[in-house]
Amino acid sequence: MRQASTPVRSLHKIGLGINLGGTIFGLVALNPSVARIGERMERGRVLNEAWTRFQTIGVLAMGVTVAMWRLGGLKEAESDIDSTLAGIKNVLLGGALLTSFASAIAGSRIARQAPEGATPVESGAEPAPETPQEAARSQRLSAFLGAATVALVAGVLGFSSSLEVRAVEKLDKSQSFLSRLFG
């Protein structure tokens, strides 16, 4: 059975953690909290600056996660454990990369609608009446993509855990067989 190195596994999980944690923070804490800022344009500026900073790290983290999966030998190692679970994880991981990247593009489109990213908004997920139409569409899309990213990354983590449990079960079975054979 093939094995991926500990650094590869660690980088894979760190990337997933960064993406999941940052996205949940943004959706649950940042987006609704900016509604407390009195000026709608300032809300947009703060949101766009914060999300741009996170998306830079989030997309990079997702890229590292996928690179460890595809190029670091993790996909092959986990496919040896259970090819069906690894195949589902592969699809979820591709979806998470796509939604992360698309969310960054949508955020960039929102920020470009006003100088210094000061696109007026009600909150992080709700356009203001004066929000330009393209920015309002991008904001709604970004909210959907954020939720989709959370679901996909959580799914990847769930399948990763299942694959780790299967690996331990296989190891236990082989050790049990060897102890019966030579014990």
MDTraj code that builds the backbone (N, CA, C; nanometers):
import mdtraj as md
import numpy as np

residues = "MET ARG GLN ALA SER THR PRO VAL ARG SER LEU HIS LYS ILE GLY LEU GLY ILE ASN LEU GLY GLY THR ILE PHE GLY LEU VAL ALA LEU ASN PRO SER VAL ALA ARG ILE GLY GLU ARG MET GLU ARG GLY ARG VAL LEU ASN GLU ALA TRP THR ARG PHE GLN THR ILE GLY VAL LEU ALA MET GLY VAL THR VAL ALA MET TRP ARG LEU GLY GLY LEU LYS GLU ALA GLU SER ASP ILE ASP SER THR LEU ALA GLY ILE LYS ASN VAL LEU LEU GLY GLY ALA LEU LEU THR SER PHE ALA SER ALA ILE ALA GLY SER ARG ILE ALA ARG GLN ALA PRO GLU GLY ALA THR PRO VAL GLU SER GLY ALA GLU PRO ALA PRO GLU THR PRO GLN GLU ALA ALA ARG SER GLN ARG LEU SER ALA PHE LEU GLY ALA ALA THR VAL ALA LEU VAL ALA GLY VAL LEU GLY PHE SER SER SER LEU GLU VAL ARG ALA VAL GLU LYS LEU ASP LYS SER GLN SER PHE LEU SER ARG LEU PHE GLY".split()
xyz = np.array([
    [0.0850, -0.1183, 0.0000],
    [0.0000, 0.0000, 0.0000],
    [0.0898, 0.1249, 0.0000],
    [0.0598, 0.2169, -0.0886],
    [0.1374, 0.3411, -0.0983],
    [0.1061, 0.4326, 0.0201],
    [0.2027, 0.5141, 0.0563],
    [0.1863, 0.6075, 0.1674],
    [0.2258, 0.7480, 0.1226],
    [0.1504, 0.8452, 0.1670],
    [0.1902, 0.9852, 0.1471],
    [0.2659, 1.0287, 0.2724],
    [0.3618, 1.1158, 0.2559],
    [0.4436, 1.1589, 0.3689],
    [0.3618, 1.2434, 0.4678],
    [0.4130, 1.2527, 0.5888],
    [0.3482, 1.3345, 0.6912],
    [0.3408, 1.4814, 0.6498],
    [0.4469, 1.5413, 0.5934],
    [0.4342, 1.6811, 0.5484],
    [0.3254, 1.7001, 0.4420],
    [0.3119, 1.6047, 0.3508],
    [0.2072, 1.6139, 0.2487],
    [0.0700, 1.6106, 0.3141],
    [0.0493, 1.5155, 0.4036],
    [-0.0803, 1.5061, 0.4738],
    [-0.1072, 1.6323, 0.5555],
    [-0.0036, 1.6828, 0.6211],
    [-0.0197, 1.8029, 0.7037],
    [-0.0559, 1.9248, 0.6195],
    [0.0157, 1.9465, 0.5111],
    [-0.0153, 2.0598, 0.4235],
    [-0.1563, 2.0486, 0.3651],
    [-0.1965, 1.9278, 0.3302],
    [-0.3317, 1.9035, 0.2780],
    [-0.4358, 1.9472, 0.3817],
    [-0.4175, 1.9043, 0.5049],
    [-0.5151, 1.9365, 0.6097],
    [-0.5084, 2.0831, 0.6511],
    [-0.3888, 2.1397, 0.6564],
    [-0.3762, 2.2816, 0.6912],
    [-0.4499, 2.3670, 0.5881],
    [-0.4342, 2.3351, 0.4596],
    [-0.5044, 2.4090, 0.3550],
    [-0.6551, 2.4007, 0.3701],
    [-0.7049, 2.2810, 0.4010],
    [-0.8490, 2.2646, 0.4218],
    [-0.8952, 2.3454, 0.5433],
    [-0.8159, 2.3416, 0.6505],
    [-0.8526, 2.4148, 0.7719],
    [-0.8565, 2.5648, 0.7497],
    [-0.7572, 2.6167, 0.6798],
    [-0.7540, 2.7607, 0.6493],
    [-0.8776, 2.7987, 0.5691],
    [-0.9067, 2.7211, 0.4661],
    [-1.0196, 2.7543, 0.3795],
    [-1.1517, 2.7452, 0.4547],
    [-1.1720, 2.6364, 0.5287],
    [-1.2981, 2.6182, 0.6004],
    [-1.3141, 2.7223, 0.7110],
    [-1.2125, 2.7380, 0.7938],
    [-1.2220, 2.8319, 0.9056],
    [-1.2404, 2.9754, 0.8612],
    [-1.1622, 3.0167, 0.7631],
    [-1.1727, 3.1536, 0.7145],
    [-1.3072, 3.1825, 0.6499],
    [-1.3555, 3.0875, 0.5731],
    [-1.4843, 3.1077, 0.5059],
    [-1.5987, 3.1125, 0.6063],
    [-1.5966, 3.0217, 0.7047],
    [-1.7015, 3.0239, 0.8077],
    [-1.6954, 3.1548, 0.8858],
    [-1.5745, 3.1978, 0.9235],
    [-1.5626, 3.3252, 0.9945],
    [-1.6248, 3.4382, 0.9123],
    [-1.5910, 3.4440, 0.7849],
    [-1.6436, 3.5500, 0.7003],
    [-1.7948, 3.5475, 0.6898],
    [-1.8496, 3.4276, 0.6675],
    [-1.9944, 3.4153, 0.6492],
    [-2.0729, 3.4397, 0.7778],
    [-2.0218, 3.3885, 0.8899],
    [-2.0972, 3.3910, 1.0151],
    [-2.0657, 3.5141, 1.1008],
    [-1.9421, 3.5605, 1.0974],
    [-1.9032, 3.6709, 1.1852],
    [-1.8860, 3.8035, 1.1106],
    [-1.8039, 3.8039, 1.0071],
    [-1.7737, 3.9297, 0.9381],
    [-1.8942, 3.9846, 0.8615],
    [-1.9508, 3.9048, 0.7730],
    [-2.0587, 3.9552, 0.6863],
    [-2.1733, 4.0203, 0.7631],
    [-2.2290, 3.9562, 0.8658],
    [-2.3393, 4.0225, 0.9360],
    [-2.2937, 4.1386, 1.0241],
    [-2.1714, 4.1334, 1.0747],
    [-2.1249, 4.2366, 1.1683],
    [-2.1032, 4.3718, 1.1028],
    [-2.0707, 4.3749, 0.9753],
    [-2.0470, 4.5050, 0.9111],
    [-2.1742, 4.5880, 0.9023],
    [-2.2890, 4.5268, 0.9216],
    [-2.4142, 4.6041, 0.9216],
    [-2.4140, 4.7076, 1.0344],
    [-2.3280, 4.6902, 1.1342],
    [-2.3177, 4.7856, 1.2456],
    [-2.2435, 4.9133, 1.2057],
    [-2.1729, 4.9087, 1.0929],
    [-2.1045, 5.0286, 1.0424],
    [-2.2105, 5.1179, 0.9796],
    [-2.2160, 5.2423, 1.0213],
    [-2.3234, 5.3325, 0.9791],
    [-2.3268, 5.3636, 0.8301],
    [-2.2145, 5.3844, 0.7698],
    [-2.2056, 5.4247, 0.6288],
    [-2.1967, 5.3011, 0.5385],
    [-2.2900, 5.2892, 0.4458],
    [-2.2943, 5.1708, 0.3571],
    [-2.1695, 5.1561, 0.2711],
    [-2.1141, 5.2667, 0.2255],
    [-1.9923, 5.2578, 0.1437],
    [-1.8740, 5.2106, 0.2287],
    [-1.8693, 5.2541, 0.3535],
    [-1.7626, 5.2086, 0.4429],
    [-1.7776, 5.0585, 0.4713],
    [-1.9015, 5.0121, 0.4834],
    [-1.9251, 4.8679, 0.4994],
    [-1.8619, 4.7910, 0.3836],
    [-1.8908, 4.8387, 0.2634],
    [-1.8369, 4.7728, 0.1445],
    [-1.6851, 4.7763, 0.1413],
    [-1.6270, 4.8915, 0.1781],
    [-1.4810, 4.9032, 0.1783],
    [-1.4188, 4.8044, 0.2772],
    [-1.4744, 4.7979, 0.3988],
    [-1.4220, 4.7065, 0.5012],
    [-1.4377, 4.5609, 0.4553],
    [-1.5545, 4.5273, 0.4052],
    [-1.5777, 4.3906, 0.3565],
    [-1.4827, 4.3527, 0.2443],
    [-1.4733, 4.4401, 0.1464],
    [-1.3887, 4.4087, 0.0310],
    [-1.2423, 4.3958, 0.0701],
    [-1.1965, 4.4810, 0.1599],
    [-1.0573, 4.4711, 0.2042],
    [-1.0342, 4.3405, 0.2804],
    [-1.1242, 4.3082, 0.3718],
    [-1.1090, 4.1859, 0.4520],
    [-1.1169, 4.0609, 0.3650],
    [-1.2175, 4.0545, 0.2781],
    [-1.2323, 3.9355, 0.1938],
    [-1.1177, 3.9227, 0.0938],
    [-1.0684, 4.0352, 0.0417],
    [-0.9548, 4.0283, -0.0508],
    [-0.8326, 3.9707, 0.0194],
    [-0.8096, 4.0151, 0.1421],
    [-0.6965, 3.9610, 0.2184],
    [-0.7137, 3.8114, 0.2417],
    [-0.8335, 3.7714, 0.2844],
    [-0.8533, 3.6285, 0.3087],
    [-0.8466, 3.5483, 0.1795],
    [-0.9101, 3.5964, 0.0738],
    [-0.9137, 3.5192, -0.0516],
    [-0.7735, 3.4941, -0.1052],
    [-0.6830, 3.5874, -0.0844],
    [-0.5448, 3.5671, -0.1270],
    [-0.4876, 3.4429, -0.0585],
    [-0.5079, 3.4344, 0.0721],
    [-0.4592, 3.3194, 0.1487],
    [-0.5449, 3.1961, 0.1218],
    [-0.6769, 3.2142, 0.1152],
    [-0.7686, 3.1010, 0.0965],
    [-0.7482, 3.0286, -0.0354],
    [-0.7332, 3.1034, -0.1433],
    [-0.7114, 3.0406, -0.2747],
    [-0.5744, 2.9727, -0.2779],
    [-0.4758, 3.0378, -0.2205],
    [-0.3422, 2.9763, -0.2129],
    [-0.3479, 2.8467, -0.1307],
    [-0.4165, 2.8510, -0.0172],
    [-0.4297, 2.7321, 0.0683],
    [-0.5016, 2.6196, -0.0061],
    [-0.6053, 2.6555, -0.0805],
    [-0.6785, 2.5533, -0.1558],
    [-0.5910, 2.4961, -0.2657],
    [-0.5097, 2.5804, -0.3286],
    [-0.4160, 2.5328, -0.4300],
    [-0.3150, 2.4352, -0.3719],
    [-0.2620, 2.4653, -0.2531],
    [-0.1680, 2.3743, -0.1863],
    [-0.2385, 2.2431, -0.1520],
    [-0.3615, 2.2524, -0.1033],
    [-0.4385, 2.1327, -0.0688],
    [-0.4537, 2.0415, -0.1898],
    [-0.4940, 2.0993, -0.3017],
    [-0.5126, 2.0204, -0.4234],
    [-0.3789, 1.9673, -0.4750],
    [-0.2739, 2.0490, -0.4666],
    [-0.1417, 2.0028, -0.5112],
    [-0.0949, 1.8833, -0.4289],
    [-0.1173, 1.8870, -0.2987],
    [-0.0776, 1.7731, -0.2147],
    [-0.1584, 1.6492, -0.2499],
    [-0.2836, 1.6690, -0.2830],
    [-0.3718, 1.5581, -0.3219],
    [-0.3276, 1.4987, -0.4549],
    [-0.3076, 1.5846, -0.5531],
    [-0.2786, 1.5371, -0.6888],
    [-0.1315, 1.5029, -0.7102],
    [-0.0410, 1.5873, -0.6587],
    [0.1011, 1.5723, -0.6896],
    [0.1822, 1.5130, -0.5742],
    [0.1293, 1.5176, -0.4537],
    [0.2028, 1.4714, -0.3367],
    [0.1846, 1.3243, -0.3046],
    [0.1075, 1.2541, -0.3874],
    [0.0889, 1.1109, -0.3664],
    [-0.0266, 1.0744, -0.2747],
    [-0.0967, 1.1742, -0.2235],
    [-0.2063, 1.1464, -0.1302],
    [-0.3241, 1.0796, -0.1996],
    [-0.3564, 1.1227, -0.3212],
    [-0.4685, 1.0628, -0.3942],
    [-0.4436, 0.9137, -0.4182],
    [-0.3235, 0.8793, -0.4601],
    [-0.2915, 0.7390, -0.4866],
    [-0.2949, 0.6571, -0.3587],
    [-0.2381, 0.7127, -0.2503],
    [-0.2350, 0.6415, -0.1224],
    [-0.3766, 0.6159, -0.0715],
    [-0.4633, 0.7161, -0.0809],
    [-0.5995, 0.6993, -0.0319],
    [-0.6836, 0.6150, -0.1276],
    [-0.6510, 0.6159, -0.2556],
    [-0.7210, 0.5292, -0.3506],
    [-0.6911, 0.3825, -0.3217],
    [-0.5703, 0.3529, -0.2727],
    [-0.5361, 0.2164, -0.2327],
    [-0.6205, 0.1699, -0.1151],
    [-0.6604, 0.2626, -0.0299],
    [-0.7403, 0.2296, 0.0885],
    [-0.8846, 0.2016, 0.0482],
    [-0.9445, 0.2943, -0.0277],
    [-1.0835, 0.2785, -0.0736],
    [-1.1024, 0.3699, -0.1947],
    [-1.1036, 0.3096, -0.3120],
    [-1.1080, 0.3901, -0.4348],
    [-1.2387, 0.4673, -0.4499],
    [-1.3485, 0.4146, -0.3985],
    [-1.4764, 0.4848, -0.4091],
    [-1.4757, 0.6112, -0.3237],
    [-1.4342, 0.5972, -0.1970],
    [-1.4278, 0.7146, -0.1095],
    [-1.3287, 0.8174, -0.1633],
    [-1.2146, 0.7707, -0.2123],
    [-1.1141, 0.8619, -0.2678],
    [-1.1683, 0.9321, -0.3927],
    [-1.2459, 0.8625, -0.4727],
    [-1.3058, 0.9233, -0.5919],
    [-1.4057, 1.0321, -0.5562],
    [-1.4871, 1.0066, -0.4549],
    [-1.5836, 1.1088, -0.4097],
    [-1.5082, 1.2290, -0.3530],
    [-1.4044, 1.2010, -0.2732],
    [-1.3233, 1.3097, -0.2176],
    [-1.2617, 1.3924, -0.3303],
    [-1.2165, 1.3269, -0.4348],
    [-1.1562, 1.3959, -0.5492],
    [-1.2550, 1.4942, -0.6123],
    [-1.3789, 1.4511, -0.6307],
    [-1.4817, 1.5372, -0.6898],
    [-1.5127, 1.6554, -0.5967],
    [-1.5278, 1.6277, -0.4667],
    [-1.5556, 1.7349, -0.3710],
    [-1.4410, 1.8357, -0.3654],
    [-1.3198, 1.7854, -0.3704],
    [-1.2033, 1.8729, -0.3665],
    [-1.1968, 1.9622, -0.4908],
    [-1.2256, 1.9053, -0.6063],
    [-1.2311, 1.9858, -0.7285],
    [-1.3389, 2.0923, -0.7195],
    [-1.4539, 2.0562, -0.6649],
    [-1.5621, 2.1531, -0.6466],
    [-1.5229, 2.2642, -0.5506],
    [-1.4536, 2.2287, -0.4428],
    [-1.4101, 2.3282, -0.3448],
    [-1.3086, 2.4246, -0.4057],
    [-1.2187, 2.3720, -0.4870],
    [-1.1220, 2.4593, -0.5549],
    [-1.1951, 2.5549, -0.6489],
    [-1.2898, 2.5028, -0.7234],
    [-1.3665, 2.5841, -0.8174],
    [-1.4465, 2.6931, -0.7451],
    [-1.5176, 2.6571, -0.6375],
    [-1.5985, 2.7579, -0.5673],
    [-1.5103, 2.8610, -0.4976],
    [-1.3946, 2.8197, -0.4458],
    [-1.3029, 2.9146, -0.3823],
    [-1.2522, 3.0164, -0.4835],
    [-1.2106, 2.9673, -0.5979],
    [-1.1592, 3.0552, -0.7025],
    [-1.2696, 3.1465, -0.7563],
    [-1.3885, 3.0902, -0.7806],
    [-1.5008, 3.1701, -0.8318],
    [-1.5441, 3.2758, -0.7312],
    [-1.5392, 3.2432, -0.6030],
    [-1.5747, 3.3399, -0.4996],
    [-1.4761, 3.4563, -0.4978],
    [-1.3479, 3.4263, -0.5161],
    [-1.2471, 3.5324, -0.5222],
    [-1.2720, 3.6239, -0.6420],
    [-1.3090, 3.5666, -0.7541],
    [-1.3392, 3.6474, -0.8731],
    [-1.4623, 3.7339, -0.8486],
    [-1.5672, 3.6760, -0.7894],
    [-1.6887, 3.7525, -0.7601],
    [-1.6568, 3.8671, -0.6646],
    [-1.5758, 3.8405, -0.5633],
    [-1.5363, 3.9456, -0.4689],
    [-1.4598, 4.0577, -0.5368],
    [-1.3737, 4.0205, -0.6285],
    [-1.2978, 4.1205, -0.7039],
    [-1.3910, 4.2068, -0.7882],
    [-1.4928, 4.1450, -0.8452],
    [-1.5899, 4.2207, -0.9262],
    [-1.6682, 4.3194, -0.8398],
    [-1.7007, 4.2796, -0.7174],
    [-1.7720, 4.3695, -0.6259],
    [-1.6827, 4.4897, -0.5927],
    [-1.5580, 4.4607, -0.5573],
    [-1.4659, 4.5664, -0.5150],
    [-1.4373, 4.6670, -0.6261],
    [-1.4395, 4.6222, -0.7509],
    [-1.4092, 4.7124, -0.8635],
    [-1.5232, 4.8083, -0.8954],
    [-1.6356, 4.7945, -0.8302],
    [-1.7506, 4.8787, -0.8613],
    [-1.7426, 5.0187, -0.8007],
    [-1.6449, 5.0403, -0.7113],
    [-1.6313, 5.1726, -0.6488],
    [-1.4848, 5.1952, -0.6117],
    [-1.4429, 5.3217, -0.6060],
    [-1.3050, 5.3500, -0.5646],
    [-1.2768, 5.2919, -0.4258],
    [-1.1575, 5.2349, -0.4095],
    [-1.1134, 5.1730, -0.2843],
    [-1.2079, 5.0630, -0.2367],
    [-1.2833, 5.0027, -0.3272],
    [-1.3738, 4.8937, -0.2917],
    [-1.4935, 4.9363, -0.2096],
    [-1.5239, 5.0657, -0.2071],
    [-1.6320, 5.1186, -0.1239],
    [-1.7689, 5.1009, -0.1901],
    [-1.7980, 4.9804, -0.2341],
    [-1.9280, 4.9487, -0.2938],
    [-2.0315, 4.9437, -0.1818],
    [-2.1380, 5.0234, -0.1880],
    [-2.2349, 5.0264, -0.0780],
    [-2.3076, 4.8922, -0.0622],
    [-2.3186, 4.8474, 0.0640],
    [-2.3875, 4.7212, 0.0954],
    [-2.4644, 4.7366, 0.2259],
    [-2.5665, 4.6533, 0.2435],
    [-2.6372, 4.6456, 0.3722],
    [-2.5553, 4.5617, 0.4700],
    [-2.5097, 4.4476, 0.4211],
    [-2.4234, 4.3575, 0.4991],
    [-2.3383, 4.2807, 0.3990],
    [-2.2620, 4.1860, 0.4492],
    [-2.1768, 4.1094, 0.3594],
    [-2.2517, 4.0234, 0.2607],
    [-2.3744, 3.9894, 0.2923],
    [-2.4524, 3.9037, 0.2037],
    [-2.5709, 3.9753, 0.1394],
    [-2.5922, 4.1015, 0.1752],
    [-2.7109, 4.1731, 0.1266],
    [-2.6729, 4.3065, 0.0630],
    [-2.7031, 4.3212, -0.0654],
    [-2.6764, 4.4494, -0.1318],
    [-2.7649, 4.5604, -0.0747],
    [-2.7180, 4.6825, -0.0855],
    [-2.7982, 4.7996, -0.0486],
    [-2.8812, 4.8408, -0.1705],
    [-2.9833, 4.9221, -0.1505],
    [-3.0616, 4.9673, -0.2655],
    [-2.9757, 5.0376, -0.3714],
    [-2.8698, 5.1071, -0.3283],
    [-2.7859, 5.1796, -0.4234],
    [-2.6662, 5.0981, -0.4740],
    [-2.6570, 4.9719, -0.4359],
    [-2.5490, 4.8868, -0.4858],
    [-2.5641, 4.8716, -0.6370],
    [-2.4575, 4.8951, -0.7138],
    [-2.4676, 4.8742, -0.8593],
    [-2.5137, 4.7310, -0.8898],
    [-2.5930, 4.7189, -0.9943],
    [-2.6559, 4.5903, -1.0257],
    [-2.5536, 4.4770, -1.0427],
    [-2.4443, 4.5028, -1.1124],
    [-2.3426, 4.3981, -1.1308],
    [-2.2831, 4.3559, -0.9967],
    [-2.2584, 4.4539, -0.9096],
    [-2.2039, 4.4231, -0.7769],
    [-2.3052, 4.3446, -0.6942],
    [-2.4329, 4.3805, -0.7040],
    [-2.5372, 4.3087, -0.6293],
    [-2.5453, 4.1624, -0.6738],
    [-2.5372, 4.1391, -0.8050],
    [-2.5370, 3.9996, -0.8552],
    [-2.4140, 3.9249, -0.8047],
    [-2.3001, 3.9901, -0.8115],
    [-2.1763, 3.9268, -0.7649],
    [-2.1807, 3.9006, -0.6150],
    [-2.2433, 3.9907, -0.5403],
    [-2.2531, 3.9714, -0.3955],
    [-2.3409, 3.8508, -0.3614],
    [-2.4532, 3.8369, -0.4309],
    [-2.5393, 3.7203, -0.4072],
    [-2.4677, 3.5908, -0.4478],
    [-2.3983, 3.5969, -0.5614],
    [-2.3220, 3.4806, -0.6074],
    [-2.2128, 3.4450, -0.5072],
    [-2.1444, 3.5452, -0.4564],
    [-2.0377, 3.5221, -0.3594],
    [-2.0915, 3.4561, -0.2324],
    [-2.2076, 3.4990, -0.1860],
    [-2.2689, 3.4378, -0.0675],
    [-2.3005, 3.2901, -0.0934],
    [-2.3546, 3.2605, -0.2108],
    [-2.3834, 3.1209, -0.2466],
    [-2.2548, 3.0394, -0.2547],
    [-2.1523, 3.0960, -0.3216],
    [-2.0257, 3.0247, -0.3375],
    [-1.9577, 3.0000, -0.2032],
    [-1.9689, 3.0951, -0.1117],
    [-1.9121, 3.0763, 0.0218],
    [-1.9761, 2.9589, 0.0936],
    [-2.1096, 2.9530, 0.0887],
    [-2.1802, 2.8412, 0.1526],
    [-2.1449, 2.7092, 0.0847],
    [-2.1344, 2.7111, -0.0474],
    [-2.0979, 2.5899, -0.1208],
    [-1.9560, 2.5459, -0.0848],
    [-1.8644, 2.6406, -0.0707],
    [-1.7275, 2.6082, -0.0323],
    [-1.7244, 2.5415, 0.1042],
    [-1.7988, 2.5958, 0.1993],
    [-1.8043, 2.5358, 0.3335],
    [-1.8535, 2.3919, 0.3238],
    [-1.9618, 2.3697, 0.2512],
    [-2.0168, 2.2342, 0.2392],
    [-1.9173, 2.1397, 0.1725],
    [-1.8539, 2.1849, 0.0665],
    [-1.7591, 2.0996, -0.0064],
    [-1.6355, 2.0680, 0.0766],
    [-1.5782, 2.1692, 0.1419],
    [-1.4582, 2.1459, 0.2233],
    [-1.4929, 2.0570, 0.3432],
    [-1.6084, 2.0795, 0.4046],
    [-1.6509, 1.9916, 0.5144],
    [-1.6655, 1.8477, 0.4639],
    [-1.7178, 1.8322, 0.3433],
    [-1.7282, 1.6985, 0.2845],
    [-1.5923, 1.6356, 0.2616],
    [-1.4971, 1.7139, 0.2124],
    [-1.3608, 1.6634, 0.1921],
    [-1.3027, 1.6171, 0.3256],
    [-1.3208, 1.6977, 0.4298],
    [-1.2697, 1.6594, 0.5617],
    [-1.3366, 1.5319, 0.6129],
    [-1.4659, 1.5197, 0.5896],
    [-1.5370, 1.3987, 0.6309],
    [-1.4859, 1.2752, 0.5590],
    [-1.4660, 1.2869, 0.4289],
    [-1.4146, 1.1724, 0.3537],
    [-1.2688, 1.1436, 0.3904],
    [-1.1919, 1.2462, 0.4217],
    [-1.0541, 1.2253, 0.4670],
    [-1.0535, 1.1445, 0.5963],
    [-1.1426, 1.1809, 0.6883],
    [-1.1521, 1.1066, 0.8149],
    [-1.1928, 0.9621, 0.7909],
    [-1.2887, 0.9416, 0.7028],
    [-1.3322, 0.8047, 0.6714],
    [-1.2176, 0.7231, 0.6132],
    [-1.1399, 0.7842, 0.5271],
    [-1.0266, 0.7140, 0.4671],
    [-0.9197, 0.6819, 0.5718],
    [-0.8986, 0.7713, 0.6663],
    [-0.8024, 0.7444, 0.7727],
    [-0.8489, 0.6289, 0.8606],
    [-0.9780, 0.6245, 0.8917],
    [-1.0337, 0.5136, 0.9702],
    [-1.0155, 0.3824, 0.8937],
    [-1.0445, 0.3840, 0.7640],
    [-1.0259, 0.2621, 0.6825],
    [-0.8810, 0.2165, 0.6826],
    [-0.7878, 0.3113, 0.6772],
    [-0.6451, 0.2765, 0.6773],
    [-0.6076, 0.2067, 0.8081],
    [-0.6573, 0.2592, 0.9202],
    [-0.6286, 0.1972, 1.0500],
    [-0.6909, 0.0582, 1.0574],
    [-0.8142, 0.0456, 1.0077],
    [-0.8798, -0.0862, 1.0072],
    [-0.7999, -0.1868, 0.9252],
    [-0.7517, -0.1462, 0.8090],
    [-0.6712, -0.2363, 0.7249],
    [-0.5418, -0.2752, 0.7954],
    [-0.4803, -0.1790, 0.8618],
    [-0.3570, -0.2069, 0.9341],
    [-0.3828, -0.3038, 1.0492],
    [-0.4913, -0.2812, 1.1227],
    [-0.5268, -0.3709, 1.2324],
    [-0.5500, -0.5134, 1.1826],
    [-0.6196, -0.5269, 1.0708],
    [-0.6457, -0.6598, 1.0145],
    [-0.5164, -0.7287, 0.9742],
    [-0.4257, -0.6567, 0.9114],
    [-0.3001, -0.7189, 0.8676],
    [-0.2140, -0.7558, 0.9875],
    [-0.2129, -0.6723, 1.0918],
    [-0.1359, -0.7052, 1.2117],
    [-0.1969, -0.8239, 1.2843],
    [-0.3296, -0.8294, 1.2872],
    [-0.3975, -0.9421, 1.3502],
    [-0.3654, -1.0716, 1.2764],
    [-0.3660, -1.0675, 1.1451],
    [-0.3330, -1.1850, 1.0643],
    [-0.1903, -1.2292, 1.0920],
    [-0.0974, -1.1338, 1.0933],
    [0.0437, -1.1679, 1.1182],
    [0.0641, -1.2237, 1.2589],
    [-0.0053, -1.1705, 1.3581],
    [0.0103, -1.2236, 1.4939],
    [-0.0477, -1.3640, 1.5053],
    [-0.1557, -1.3920, 1.4319],
    [-0.2109, -1.5289, 1.4321],
    [-0.1163, -1.6226, 1.3589],
    [-0.0560, -1.5740, 1.2530],
    [0.0332, -1.6567, 1.1718],
    [0.1632, -1.6883, 1.2462],
    [0.2187, -1.5848, 1.3108],
    [0.3488, -1.6033, 1.3741],
    [0.3421, -1.6024, 1.5266],
    [0.2211, -1.5747, 1.5837],
    [0.2057, -1.5572, 1.7263],
    [0.2041, -1.6794, 1.8020],
])
top = md.Topology()
chain = top.add_chain()
for i, resn in enumerate(residues, 1):
    res = top.add_residue(resn, chain, resSeq=i)
    for name in ("N", "CA", "C"):
        top.add_atom(name, md.element.get_by_symbol(name[0]), res)
traj = md.Trajectory(xyz[None], top)
